[in-house]
Amino acid sequence: MKATKTAKTKKSKRFAFAGLVIPLALCAGICVYLFVMGNGSHFVGGDHHNANLPGDYFGIVYKGGFIVPILMTLLLTVLTFTIERQLTISRASGKGNVGNFVQNIKNFLANNDIDGAIEACDKQKGSVANVIRAVVVKYRVLESDDSMVKDQKLTSLQKEIEEATSLELPSLEENLVVLATITSLATLMGLLGTVLGMIRAFAALANAGAPDSVALATGISEALVNTAFGIGTSVLAVIFYNVFTSKIDKLTYAIDEAGFSIVQSYAANHK
């Protein structure tokens, strides 16, 4: 019951964090867009309504329009959740190498050294060690329980593995759905900004009368900034999403491997 309450408390804190990140990122994106990129020093005559200075990329990006702060929000969100997930997964792995830790647990169980296995879990710490420790403690309790037959004890061990895993591992996947969403959303927002920019560019040419190749080239350049910004953000989101998914899979495999070894050890050492 206590573990369930703790899990719910952690979950509510994660939701609160996720709910704050995007609004704060939006505020930061708007401020950077208006006061840094929109600063008069990047434009002819010191006025952001004029053309940007040649080669001034802040001015070029500013001319991308209102889509730019949205794309900046997505980029800041990706960077924030990347740092947050990296810290969370690092803590979940514990202090030492997970592979070596699992092998040590196997050795302790092979020698029926339950106290040594628990001590190793306490030293390792992290989500993986927490799951294995809960199962090892259950292992020790079942050794002195004469009310169940062997098959019931093995089933109880397996159930303990599943329950402990369900409490610890879901936290590792929190906010990954945000990165997965941004992989598509950033590209689409970039393309939307490009289309709007192209519409403005051709509309300006039509109103001016005679075709102006310089104005057309400038308009297209400004429009494509959004595409580059969106694709760049999407690439980062895809890379980090895949990296974190791979790390979580390794941790899950380590828990499954250790859990299987614990069950097999109990089956081999007890009649």
Summary of the structure (lengths in Angstrom):
residues: 271
radius of gyration: 27.7
end to end distance: 31.7
largest distance: 95.2
contacts: 871
relative contact order: 0.13
helix: 85%
strand: 1%
